Amino acid sequence: MENGVADKKPIVIIALITAVSLLGNEMLFIVMPIYWKFFGLTSLWQIGALLSANRIIRLPINSLVGWCYQNINKRTGLLIAVVIAVISTYSYGVLKGFWLLLAARILWGIAWSFLRLGGYLTVIACSDRKTRGHFMGLYNGLWGLGALFGMLIGGLFTEIVGIQTITTVFAILGVCSIPFVIRYVPNTISGSEMNKQGQQEQHSTIGVNRKKLVAVLLNGLLVAFVVYGIFSSTVSKVVEYQFGDNITFLTYTISVVAVAGVLQSIRMGMDPFLAPFFGKLSDQRFGRIPLLRFALLVGIICLLIIPLKIPFIVFVLVIFIFQIVSTLLITTSDSLAVDLSSDFSSVKTMTYYTLVLDLGSALGPLISYLVINFIGLRWLYWATGILLICLLVFWSREYRQQRVNDNTFYSAS
C-alpha cells in the first residue's frame, strides 16, 4: 500500500457508522439481565433467547447478505443496515413482551450482518498481508466504541433517565449517521473489488488447504462463543453473583448494573488503542499463533478465577486482564480469517467466517443461562475455561507441526 493514511479512511468511516448502530444492542447486554421485568419478560431463559436471537437469525441470513455484497454497492448495503438498526434500537424502549422484542432482535441481526461483512470486506480491500492485522485491529477498535458507550450509558443512566429515553436518543444518533453513509461510503460493488484484489495478490499468497480453513473457522467459532456469547451476556450476572444487588466501595454504594456497565466499557475504551497495537504485533515478528496461544493461556487462568469468592479489587483486576486478553483473541482470530481471504474468494471466506462467529455468539447467551439455571454460574465459567484449554492444545500442536513443515501461513510474513 502506497498511502497508508488514504487506505485507512474507508475503514475508519465504516467502523464509526457501525459503532453508532451498535449502541442500543450493547445497552441490552447490561440492562436486560437486571431489568428484565421492564421488558415484559417472565423467565430468565427469555433473556438468553433474546440476546441470542439476533445472532441465530444471522446463520441463514449471512449467505444472502454475502450474495447482496457481490451484487449491490457498499453504500446501499450500509444504508439498509443503518435504517434497520434505527428501527430496532427504538423498539427496545417501547415494545413489551417476548415475541415483540424477538422481532426487534431479528431486525437487528439482519442489520449487523450487513454492517459486519461490509466492514470485513473494506479491510480486505484496503490492506495487504503486511498490514491486515493492524487494519483489522483498527476496525475492531473503532466499532468497539459503540459497545463502550452503549454499555457505559446503559449502566450509568438507566436508573436516572430510563430505558426508553436512552433507546430514543440512540435511535436519533443512528438517523444522524445516514448522511455520513451517503457522503463517505464508496458507491462500489464489493464483489468486483475483491476479485481485483485477489488477482493482484494471487501470485504472492501461499496456498491454503481445507484443514487451515477449518482450523481458522473453528477458532473463530469458539472465540466468539466465549467472548461475545458467554462473557458479554453474563458480566452483570457474575457481578451480582459475587457481590449482590449493590456494592459498597469506599463508603459508596454502587448498583450492579453500573458496575457491570463500567467493567464492560473498560475494554471497549481500550480497544481503539490495543486492537491496532496487537494487530501490528501479529503483522510483525510475533506472528498470529504465538500471540493467540498466549491470549488463550491467560484467558484460561482468568476464567477459572472469576467465579471464585474474591475481594472486589482482585475481581476487577481479573476482569480487566480478561478484557485485554479478549481484544487479543478477537484481533488475532479476525486477522487469521482475513489472511485466508487472499487465497479463497474473499466474499465467500468472510461470509463463512461471519457465519461461525454468529453461531458462537448465538449459542453463548442461550447456553449460558441454561447452565446457570441448572448447575450455576461457577460451573459455567469453569467449563468455559476447559473449552479454551482444548483450543490451546489444538493450536500448540498445529503450530509445532507448521514449524516442522516450514509453512509460514500462520505467521505475518
FIDOMAR-255263 format. One line per 8 residues: for each residue x, y, z of N, C-alpha, C. Coordinates in steps of 0.001 Angstrom, whole numbers, plus 500000, padded with zeros to 6 digits. Layout:
X/Y/Z/X/Y/Z/X/Y/Z; ... .
This chain:
500832/498818/500000/500000/500000/500000/500875/501243/500000; 500595/502161/499107/501442/503311/498983/501051/504418/499933; 499814/504492/500245/499362/505584/501097/498549/505025/502223; 499189/504803/503364/498518/504173/504487/497383/504988/505032; 497550/506324/505059/496503/507190/505594/495257/507116/504728; 495461/507188/503407/494316/507128/502500/493612/505789/502598; 494376/504698/502773/493795/503369/502846/492942/503194/504094; 493296/503893/505158/492586/503743/506421/491237/504448/506431 .
491062/505473/505620/489867/506315/505729/488565/505527/505571; 488410/504679/504542/487153/503917/504444/486918/503013/505655; 487992/502453/506199/487868/501594/507377/487355/502389/508563; 487921/503576/508773/487522/504429/509894/486056/504830/509770; 485632/505240/508572/484254/505695/508371/483252/504574/508654; 483474/503408/508069/482537/502295/508256/482543/501818/509706; 483710/501824/510351/483783/501407/511749/482982/502339/512653; 483055/503653/512425/482325/504610/513258/480820/504543/513006 .
480418/504324/511759/478994/504129/511461/478476/502880/512180; 479281/501840/512166/478921/500609/512883/478795/500861/514373; 479699/501655/514924/479681/501954/516355/478377/502629/516771; 477918/503593/515980/476664/504284/516291/475486/503317/516230; 475477/502455/515237/474380/501491/515082/474346/500470/516211; 475487/500268/516850/475638/499212/517859/475165/499628/519248; 474942/500900/519483/474684/501426/520828/473547/500712/521550; 472392/500604/520910/471235/500008/521567/471425/498544/521894 .
472041/497801/520979/472282/496377/521211/473155/496159/522439; 474228/496923/522553/475152/496726/523670/474543/497132/524992; 473674/498131/524984/472984/498514/526204/472159/497356/526753; 471541/496586/525853/470701/495464/526286/471486/494436/527088; 472750/494187/526716/473542/493170/527397/473793/493534/528861; 473772/494819/529172/473955/495267/530546/472622/495393/531271; 471619/495926/530585/470353/496292/531237/469385/495116/531337; 469235/494338/530271/468197/493296/530252/468371/492229/531333 .
469599/491735/531621/469710/490715/532670/469269/491182/534054; 469257/492496/534278/468856/493032/535585/467417/493549/535555; 467049/494281/534508/465723/494895/534417/464820/494114/533463; 464909/492809/533480/464167/492000/532521/462661/492145/532661; 462171/492467/533858/460721/492633/534034/460211/493895/533342; 461061/494923/533213/460675/496137/532480/460309/495798/531037; 460997/494819/530461/460763/494452/529073/459582/493492/528910; 458917/493187/530009/457759/492310/529938/458106/490837/529866 .
459304/490484/530320/459729/489087/530294/459260/488387/531565; 459102/487088/531468/458568/486323/532593/459521/485249/533114; 460658/485030/532414/461586/483981/532837/462997/484320/532373; 463981/483791/533119/465376/484063/532778/465767/483492/531418; 465184/482368/531025/465559/481781/529747/465240/482714/528588; 464223/483576/528772/463866/484516/527717/464967/485542/527479; 465717/485880/528539/466855/486795/528382/467870/486188/527423; 468254/484953/527714/469224/484285/526849/468726/484153/525423 .
467439/483837/525266/466880/483674/523920/466914/484985/523146; 466556/486093/523804/466549/487391/523128/467955/487874/522802; 468889/487657/523720/470266/488084/523464/470932/487219/522406; 470354/486045/522144/470896/485163/521109/470163/485283/519782; 468940/485792/519798/468078/485758/518609/468698/486478/517425; 469289/487642/517685/469882/488403/516582/471034/487643/515933; 471686/486778/516702/472792/486001/516169/472300/484755/515449; 471253/484151/515995/470705/482949/515354/470162/483274/513967 .
469472/484409/513841/468893/484759/512548/469972/485011/511508; 471159/485386/511957/472228/485656/511003/472786/484375/510379; 472526/483248/510978/473023/481991/510418/472450/481743/509019; 471135/481851/508815/470630/481717/507439/470777/482996/506615; 470869/484147/507284/470879/485426/506580/472243/485750/505977; 473337/485296/506614/474677/485702/506192/474962/485380/504719; 474542/484214/504271/474785/483855/502870/474070/484809/501929; 472855/485197/502295/472102/486147/501483/472790/487512/501467 .
473292/487929/502626/473998/489213/502710/475277/489165/501875; 475998/488022/501938/477186/487872/501103/476849/487980/499625; 475749/487365/499208/475312/487486/497823/474986/488934/497478; 474343/489641/498413/473998/491049/498171/475239/491891/497923; 476293/491664/498731/477502/492464/498569/478252/492128/497272; 477936/491014/496671/478505/490706/495360/477729/491370/494229; 476538/491907/494569/475672/492448/493523/475196/493871/493772; 475343/494376/495003/474984/495763/495278/476198/496489/495821 .
476167/497819/495799/477317/498579/496283/477300/498703/497801; 478446/499037/498357/478579/499120/499814/477656/500172/500404; 477489/501279/499691/476647/502349/500228/475225/501861/500459; 474678/501138/499503/473319/500608/499656/473249/499615/500812; 474243/498746/500904/474271/497783/501996/474314/498450/503351; 475132/499489/503492/475234/500200/504768/473972/500999/505077; 473336/501575/504062/472082/502307/504286/470998/501363/504795; 470902/500187/504193/469940/499179/504666/470204/498869/506137 .
471466/498672/506466/471838/498312/507834/471472/499398/508825; 471801/500641/508522/471567/501738/509464/470072/501962/509690; 469281/501927/508623/467834/502127/508768/467216/501038/509651; 467587/499795/509403/467054/498700/510219/467531/498825/511665; 468785/499220/511861/469324/499379/513216/468568/500462/513989; 468216/501544/513327/467456/502619/513975/466096/502107/514443; 465418/501369/513577/464094/500831/513930/464186/499890/515122; 465156/498978/515108/465274/498001/516191/465667/498671/517500 .
466568/499645/517440/467008/500330/518662/465849/501062/519322; 465073/501773/518538/463928/502493/519103/462914/501518/519696; 462775/500367/519076/461787/499383/519533/462092/498859/520929; 463369/498764/521300/463717/498217/522614/463066/498994/523756; 462863/500285/523560/462309/501104/524647/460805/501160/524678; 460135/500759/523602/458679/500927/523532/457920/499607/523452; 458582/498552/523032/457904/497260/522911/458003/496467/524211; 456947/495752/524553/456925/494912/525752/456531/493495/525354 .
457150/492536/526013/456796/491154/525754/457826/490448/524893; 457933/489159/525098/458973/488368/524467/458884/488381/522945; 457699/488190/522383/457564/487999/520945/457828/489282/520175; 457363/490418/520681/457634/491683/520010/459129/492024/520056; 459740/491792/521205/461175/492040/521320/461969/491062/520458; 461463/489851/520307/462126/488883/519439/462166/489401/518001; 461074/490005/517544/461051/490577/516194/462074/491699/516055; 462187/492532/517096/463162/493631/517058/464589/493097/517023 .
464838/492031/517766/466189/491447/517794/466531/490791/516444; 465549/490217/515785/465777/489637/514459/466148/490741/513468; 465448/491881/513548/465786/493017/512688/467229/493462/512899; 467624/493542/514170/468995/493956/514448/469998/492941/513894; 469671/491680/513954/470560/490659/513416/470816/490856/511934; 469771/491219/511183/469932/491485/509751/470831/492703/509543; 470607/493744/510341/471425/494957/510227/472892/494654/510498; 473155/493865/511540/474540/493575/511898/475253/492750/510821 .
474531/491868/510148/475129/491091/509063/475659/492015/507968; 474871/493023/507587/475310/493977/506583/476482/494813/507087; 476424/495234/508340/477491/496069/508898/478808/495301/508996; 478748/494108/509562/479970/493356/509848/480657/492889/508558; 479897/492308/507638/480504/491833/506403/481030/493001/505578; 480298/494112/505573/480777/495301/504877/482091/495798/505445; 482238/495734/506763/483484/496147/507390/484641/495226/507046; 484411/493921/507118/485462/492957/506780/485941/493143/505335 .
484996/493293/504430/485364/493445/503020/486132/494733/502775; 485830/495761/503549/486566/497015/503429/488006/496849/503898; 488202/496114/504996/489557/495853/505479/490356/495090/504434; 489750/494082/503828/490441/493296/502810/490832/494174/501623; 489898/495028/501193/490158/495865/500025/491243/496900/500282; 491398/497315/501537/492326/498405/501861/493670/497928/502397; 493886/496620/502526/495099/496136/503185/495812/495095/502342; 497050/494802/502729/497770/493664/502184/498215/492785/503350 .
498973/491724/503058/499318/490770/504113/500142/491401/505237; 500876/492472/504934/501725/493098/505945/500975/494099/506817; 499760/494462/506426/499010/495464/507194/497659/494956/507686; 497306/493706/507372/495965/493228/507693/495695/493187/509191; 496663/492730/509972/496453/492683/511415/496227/494062/511992; 497036/495014/511571/496919/496389/512069/495577/497000/511677; 495181/496849/510405/493929/497437/509943/492711/496718/510540; 492843/495395/510753/491762/494660/511388/491576/495135/512825 .
492691/495361/513507/492622/495884/514869/492035/497286/514911; 492401/498118/513930/491846/499475/513854/490341/499430/513682; 489871/498579/512785/488432/498456/512545/487709/497966/513803; 488218/496896/514417/487579/496359/515623/487596/497361/516766; 488715/498081/516900/488824/499050/517980/487831/500189/517852; 487632/500666/516632/486741/501810/516434/485273/501427/516549; 484871/500296/515952/483461/499946/516125/483170/499545/517569; 484224/499140/518285/484056/498838/519704/483652/500032/520539 .
483857/501258/520007/483405/502451/520727/481889/502426/520912; 481168/501814/519970/479720/501697/520124/479367/500826/521314; 480106/499729/521479/479894/498873/522649/480257/499615/523926; 481345/500396/523872/481775/501174/525040/480671/502100/525524; 480196/502956/524641/479215/503952/525062/477842/503338/525296; 477503/502293/524555/476228/501629/524791/476152/501030/526181; 477196/500307/526574/477224/499682/527895/477384/500721/529007; 478246/501699/528775/478500/502706/529803/477265/503556/530072 .
476655/504045/529010/475452/504867/529176/474307/504037/529748; 474157/502805/529258/473118/501937/529796/473314/501650/531270; 474558/501396/531664/474833/501075/533057/474681/502257/533989; 475097/503449/533545/475122/504612/534431/473824/505408/534435; 473083/505409/533322/471955/506328/533203/470593/505650/533164; 470544/504328/533207/469248/503650/533168/468348/504083/534310; 468893/504122/535521/468081/504490/536685/467787/505982/536735; 468540/506780/535996/468370/508237/536054/467336/508721/535046 .
467468/508304/533774/466582/508824/532734/465635/507773/532174; 465912/506501/532441/465031/505447/531967/465471/504833/530648; 465064/503594/530458/465475/502839/529275/464907/503432/527992; 463648/503861/528009/463026/504384/526798/463722/505645/526304; 464103/506530/527210/464799/507759/526816/466141/507434/526163; 466864/506480/526743/468177/506123/526208/468052/505530/524805; 467105/504618/524612/466962/503995/523291/466506/505010/522235; 465702/505974/522639/465275/507020/521701/466458/507878/521258 .
467304/508249/522201/468492/509037/521867/469413/508250/520944; 469606/506976/521236/470457/506135/520389/469894/506050/518969; 468562/505930/518851/467939/505854/517535/468136/507163/516754; 468036/508289/517442/468255/509593/516794/469687/509700/516284; 470653/509225/517069/472045/509240/516629/472229/508382/515377; 471508/507265/515314/471569/506418/514134/471062/507142/512897; 469963/507886/513041/469441/508675/511921/470474/509711/511469; 471170/510323/512429/472177/511337/512104/473376/510758/511346 .
473582/509441/511446/474717/508831/510743/474431/508568/509269; 473165/508635/508864/472807/508337/507476/473491/509272/506480; 473546/510596/506727/474263/511461/505768/475732/511072/505607; 476359/510547/506652/477756/510129/506552/477899/508889/505660; 476897/508003/505719/476907/506844/504819/476850/507311/503370; 475933/508241/503094/475755/508735/501731/477000/509489/501246; 477632/510224/502154/478759/511069/501758/480074/510307/501639; 480325/509359/502536/481674/508800/502626/481811/507336/502205 .
480731/506559/502252/480856/505148/501884/480912/505031/500368; 481928/504337/499812/482077/504267/498353/480922/503548/497678; 480566/504057/496511/479459/503502/495732/479997/502441/494774; 480624/501393/495373/481248/500336/494580/480717/498982/495004; 480753/498040/494102/480298/496683/494397/481455/495882/494961; 481266/495315/496138/482351/494629/496843/482873/493435/496071; 482001/492720/495367/482445/491545/494646/483509/491869/493615; 483321/492956/492858/484306/493327/491851/485589/493804/492487 .
485501/494514/493600/486694/494953/494326/487510/493767/494796; 486833/492783/495361/487535/491633/495914/488195/490794/494815; 487526/490680/493668/488135/489931/492572/489407/490593/492080; 489369/491927/491998/490552/492657/491571/491671/492496/492576; 491315/492585/493866/492323/492428/494921/492943/491040/494861; 492085/490018/494655/492610/488657/494619/493545/488439/493442; 493235/489048/492287/494108/488897/491139/495466/489534/491382; 495493/490649/492137/496745/491336/492412/497624/490545/493360 .
496991/489738/494248/497762/489092/495304/497984/487596/495074; 497312/487017/494081/497304/485558/493983/498706/484983/493795; 499642/485731/493189/500974/485202/492968/501853/485291/494205; 501428/486127/495190/502264/486317/496377/501736/485581/497594; 500577/484930/497472/499996/484260/498627/500341/482788/498628; 500201/482197/499805/500509/480786/499985/499225/479990/499895; 499240/478878/499194/498048/478059/499057/497552/477585/500410; 496251/477635/500566/495647/477262/501839/494755/476050/501626 .
494981/474984/502389/494147/473804/502226/492949/473844/503159; 492101/472863/503011/490860/472854/503782/491112/472756/505287; 492188/472084/505663/492486/471944/507085/492703/473298/507735; 493422/474188/507058/493663/475511/507619/492377/476321/507680; 491555/476181/506647/490268/476872/506658/489426/476414/507831; 489346/475113/508037/488564/474568/509153/489141/475027/510491; 490482/475055/510594/491118/475483/511840/490752/476915/512189; 490819/477802/511207/490511/479217/511448/489026/479408/511756 .
488163/478691/511058/486727/478803/511322/486368/478252/512692; 486984/477133/513089/486736/476566/514409/487207/477523/515507; 488361/478115/515287/488871/479079/516259/487923/480268/516393; 487455/480794/515266/486521/481916/515312/485235/481561/516034; 484743/480340/515796/483525/479870/516463/483680/479881/517975; 484783/479306/518478/484963/479178/519923/485293/480522/520582; 486090/481351/519917/486394/482671/520474/485125/483510/520572; 484291/483482/519540/483019/484213/519583/482101/483658/520665 .
482075/482341/520800/481245/481695/521820/481620/482175/523222; 482918/482285/523475/483388/482666/524812/483282/484169/525039; 483807/484962/524104/483913/486410/524322/482590/487121/524066; 482047/486963/522857/480805/487650/522505/479583/486984/523133; 479645/485677/523308/478487/484953/523797/478414/484867/525305; 479323/484101/525908/479239/483838/527346/479610/485062/528188; 480798/485591/527954/481279/486662/528831/480419/487922/528729; 480142/488399/527512/479396/489645/527348/477988/489561/527919 .
477366/488400/527830/475982/488274/528275/475847/487964/529764; 476953/487659/530448/476849/487270/531858/477647/488166/532815; 478211/489260/532311/479006/490126/533192/478180/490651/534356; 476990/491183/534057/476168/491716/535143/475741/490607/536102; 475523/489401/535572/475148/488282/536438/476301/487846/537334; 477517/487846/536800/478653/487419/537607/478965/488452/538689; 478742/489743/538400/478912/490781/539427/477851/490604/540515; 476623/490348/540095/475541/490110/541059/475825/488860/541889 .
476345/487826/541263/476690/486577/541949/477760/486818/543021; 478732/487653/542686/479837/487894/543610/479461/488816/544760; 478678/489873/544475/478535/490950/545455/477097/491346/545778; 476107/490675/545191/474722/491016/545478/474216/492139/544585; 473074/492724/544961/472435/493753/544135/473204/495066/544122; 473879/495380/545220/474631/496627/545317/476002/496354/545919; 476969/497184/545549/478348/497026/546017/478743/498263/546802; 479289/498048/547981/479796/499163/548783/481303/499228/548636 .
481757/500368/548119/483187/500549/547864/483583/501954/548282; 484522/502024/549259/484986/503318/549782/483809/504169/550252; 482908/503538/550994/481718/504165/551599/480632/504512/550568; 480854/504210/549300/479856/504481/548268/479122/503188/547897; 477821/503293/547685/477021/502162/547241/476768/502285/545745; 477148/501255/545007/477059/501281/543546/476180/500124/543097; 475283/500378/542148/474401/499321/541663/475182/498330/540797; 474659/497105/540719/475279/496062/539913/475331/496475/538445 .
474242/497092/537956/474187/497499/536556/475276/498510/536244; 475477/499483/537153/476511/500494/536936/477896/499861/536903; 478163/498943/537846/479473/498282/537892/479699/497461/536628; 478679/496699/536215/478808/495876/535015/479030/496742/533782; 478313/497863/533710/478481/498767/532579/479879/499340/532502; 480416/499731/533657/481772/500284/533689/482797/499218/533335; 482632/498007/533898/483588/496929/533616/483619/496587/532132; 482446/496474/531524/482400/496153/530097/482957/497284/529247 .
482701/498516/529666/483142/499650/528859/484648/499874/528952; 485291/499344/529995/486744/499493/530130/487445/498892/528917; 487053/497664/528582/487676/497013/527439/487412/497773/526144; 486170/498226/525973/485837/498932/524750/486575/500261/524653; 486838/500877/525799/487600/502112/525797/489055/501894/525436; 489581/500715/525755/490973/500403/525430/491129/499895/523998; 490061/499344/523440/490156/498697/522127/490702/499581/521003; 490292/500871/520918/490841/501693/519834/492361/501817/519874 .
492950/501579/521045/494402/501656/521180/495044/500268/521153; 494431/499318/521873/495020/497993/521997/494871/497161/520730; 493688/497195/520107/493443/496325/518955/494399/496624/517789; 494589/497893/517392/495579/498141/516323/496994/497752/516741; 497320/497957/518027/498652/497595/518527/498871/496091/518457; 497895/495325/518939/498001/493863/518872/498053/493383/517424; 497235/494002/516571/497240/493616/515171/498586/493864/514512; 499208/494991/514869/500520/495309/514310/501576/494320/514795 .
501467/493911/516062/502395/492903/516595/502271/491593/515820; 501041/491219/515506/500849/489961/514771/501305/490083/513324; 501330/491305/512777/501852/491522/511431/503364/491376/511383; 504011/491624/512516/505461/491698/512546/506067/490420/513112; 507057/490551/513966/507878/489400/514330/507172/488368/515209; 506123/488757/515926/505487/487797/516829/504649/486769/516068; 503940/487191/515040/503089/486263/514303/501753/486061/514991; 500794/485506/514256/499431/485360/514784/499348/484311/515908 .
499849/483120/515630/499609/482000/516536/500307/482141/517891; 501558/482583/517977/502152/482777/519307/501342/483740/520176; 500851/484821/519588/500022/485755/520354/498691/485114/520743; 498117/484334/519838/496852/483660/520130/497023/482658/521265; 498095/481899/521252/498350/480928/522327/498541/481613/523666; 499258/482723/523676/499446/483476/524922/498107/483981/525465; 497270/484504/524569/495963/485006/524984/495096/483893/525552; 495139/482724/524933/494351/481590/525420/494801/481164/526813 .
496101/481130/527041/496623/480719/528344/496171/481660/529449; 496335/482954/529223/495931/483936/530234/494419/483925/530416; 493684/483776/529311/492229/483729/529402/491737/482555/530222; 492370/481407/530079/492004/480226/530868/492151/480495/532357; 493277/481078/532745/493528/481386/534154/492453/482330/534696; 492107/483351/533920/491096/484319/534365/489726/483664/534531; 489332/482825/533585/488014/482191/533661/487894/481256/534858; 488992/480640/535254/488955/479760/536421/488879/480544/537728 .
489360/481794/537714/489380/482623/538927/488096/483422/539100; 487516/483918/538011/486396/484860/538076/485251/484396/538978; 484796/483136/538924/483651/482762/539781/484003/482476/541233; 485280/482550/541595/485662/482341/542990/485279/483544/543838; 485036/483325/545117/484731/484420/546029/486022/485158/546372; 486244/486275/545726/487483/487035/545889/487143/488494/546194; 488084/489243/546778/487834/490663/547073/487496/491461/545814; 486788/492551/546009/486310/493356/544888/487456/493842/543998 .
488532/494318/544597/489662/494837/543829/490287/493733/542976; 490452/492546/543554/491023/491417/542814/490097/491026/541664; 488804/491006/541948/487816/490671/540928/487905/491629/539734; 487949/492923/540024/488041/493930/538961/489326/493750/538161; 490436/493453/538844/491724/493258/538174/491667/492063/537213; 491067/490955/537657/490971/489760/536814/490085/490036/535597; 488976/490733/535816/488097/491094/534702/488847/491985/533709; 489612/492930/534236/490395/493845/533413/491387/493069/532534 .
492078/492114/533132/493046/491303/532385/492341/490476/531315; 491208/489879/531683/490489/489064/530700/489997/489909/529531; 489623/491150/529796/489156/492009/528712/490287/492355/527741; 491487/492560/528270/492643/492782/527398/492900/491537/526545; 492831/490388/527201/493024/489120/526500/491954/488920/525428; 490722/489341/525716/489641/489211/524739/489947/489998/523473; 490483/491198/523651/490864/492017/522497/491926/491314/521660; 492882/490706/522327/493942/489982/521622/493385/488756/520902 .
492490/488039/521550/491867/486869/520930/491106/487246/519663; 490306/488290/519753/489478/488698/518623/490340/489214/517475; 491342/490031/517812/492185/490619/516768/492962/489550/516004; 493570/488614/516731/494339/487564/516047/493421/486629/515263; 492262/486314/515815/491323/485433/515114/490833/486081/513821; 490423/487342/513890/489955/488044/512699/491070/488189/511664; 492283/488437/512129/493412/488597/511207/493713/487298/510465; 493615/486177/511165/493798/484878/510505/492752/484669/509411 .
491513/485076/509700/490452/484922/508706/490689/485811/507494; 491135/487042/507730/491400/487952/506621/492581/487445/505792; 493577/486827/506445/494673/486203/505699/494152/485155/504725; 493189/484366/505163/492617/483333/504302/491945/483921/503071; 491410/485127/503216/490594/485709/502149/491386/485998/500889; 492715/486115/500999/493516/486386/499809/493761/485118/498996; 493422/483967/499577/493651/482691/498887/492364/482074/498358; 491272/482304/499076/489971/481890/498600/489208/483128/498119 .
487991/482930/497630/487114/484057/497320/486883/484863/498595; 487179/486149/498549/487112/486979/499743/485709/487035/500337; 484710/487288/499469/483346/487389/499970/482903/486069/500579; 483183/484952/499917/482763/483655/500437/483474/483315/501746; 484787/483567/501798/485545/483260/503008/485029/484040/504201; 484820/485350/504016/484356/486171/505134/482892/485894/505462; 482131/485433/504475/480761/485008/504774/480772/483774/505667; 481639/482802/505349/481784/481628/506214/482228/482037/507617 .
483184/482947/507659/483730/483357/508958/482683/484077/509807; 481946/485008/509202/480892/485681/509965/479809/484697/510386; 479604/483663/509561/478618/482639/509913/479011/481921/511199; 480279/481501/511308/480700/480792/512519/480781/481736/513718; 481143/482997/513475/481116/483967/514572/479708/484100/515130; 478748/484203/514241/477363/484351/514668/476855/483107/515378; 477287/481942/514905/476883/480699/515562/477414/480658/516992; 478694/480977/517167/479272/481003/518512/478642/482052/519395 .
478432/483250/518829/477827/484338/519602/476386/484025/519977; 475679/483322/519091/474279/482988/519357/474143/481908/520425; 475011/480906/520352/474926/479814/521324/475349/480261/522720; 476239/481250/522795/476776/481681/524083/475734/482092/525103; 474932/483143/524826/473921/483558/525812/472903/482474/526108; 472475/481762/525071/471455/480728/525257/471957/479626/526184; 473140/479112/525907/473715/478058/526742/474062/478583/528128; 474548/479827/528197/474939/480412/529484/473802/480368/530488 .
472639/480870/530078/471536/480968/531032/470876/479617/531297; 470978/478697/530353/470529/477337/530637/471427/476690/531690; 472746/476853/531536/473703/476288/532500/473531/476945/533859; 473354/478271/533880/473159/478977/535156/471914/478468/535863; 470849/478240/535111/469597/477754/535706/469752/476378/536336; 470542/475505/535691/470597/474116/536130/471755/473817/537074; 472974/474324/536785/474109/473967/537643/474882/475170/538190; 474496/476369/537797/475086/477542/538419/476158/478236/537582 .
476387/479502/537927/477318/480338/537171/478762/479879/537313; 479131/479383/538496/480519/478964/538718/480937/477884/537729; 480072/476888/537531/480402/475800/536616/480406/476259/535171; 479614/477281/534860/479630/477837/533508/481021/478365/533167; 481609/479132/534070/482924/479721/533802/484032/478670/533825; 483936/477707/534710/484956/476659/534742/484891/475789/533482; 483701/475471/533024/483562/474686/531799/484089/475465/530590; 483877/476782/530605/484400/477625/529521/485922/477622/529527 .
486520/477650/530717/487974/477564/530819/488503/476257/530238; 487809/475171/530508/488216/473864/529968/488123/473863/528443; 487110/474527/527914/486954/474626/526466/488155/475345/525831; 488612/476416/526477/489770/477139/525958/491059/476332/526106; 491120/475464/527113/492276/474573/527245/492374/473672/526015; 491236/473149/525569/491224/472299/524373/491688/473080/523146; 491259/474334/523044/491660/475162/521915/493152/475464/521974; 493680/475697/523167/495118/475951/523324/495937/474734/522913 .
495501/473554/523322/496205/472325/522939/496199/472163/521417; 495060/472438/520799/494950/472315/519343/495937/473236/518639; 495974/474519/519040/496856/475468/518358/498332/475194/518654; 498625/474677/519830/500012/474337/520145/500501/473217/519238; 499674/472195/519057/500041/471098/518162/500119/471572/516711; 499170/472399/516315/499149/472889/514943/500377/473749/514653; 500756/474587/515589/501893/475481/515371/503205/474706/515298; 503327/473698/516176/504536/472869/516117/504635/472154/514778 .
503523/471643/514297/503513/470947/513020/503861/471895/511873; 503333/473112/511912/503627/474074/510861/505095/474483/510860; 505692/474576/512040/507113/474928/512104/507983/473804/511536; 507584/472572/511804/508314/471430/511240/508225/471439/509720; 507033/471797/509217/506815/471831/507761/507312/473115/507126; 507782/474054/507962/508287/475343/507483/507223/476078/506665; 505979/476041/507150/504874/476726/506473/504611/478038/507189; 504616/479137/506453/504564/480454/507088/503178/481070/507078 .
502138/480298/506747/500823/480907/506684/500401/481530/508016; 500731/480846/509117/500280/481313/510419/501165/482419/510973; 502191/482799/510301/502991/483944/510710/502562/485142/509899; 503203/486277/510170/502792/487504/509483/503465/487670/508146; 504515/486894/507888/505275/487104/506657/504516/486636/505431 .
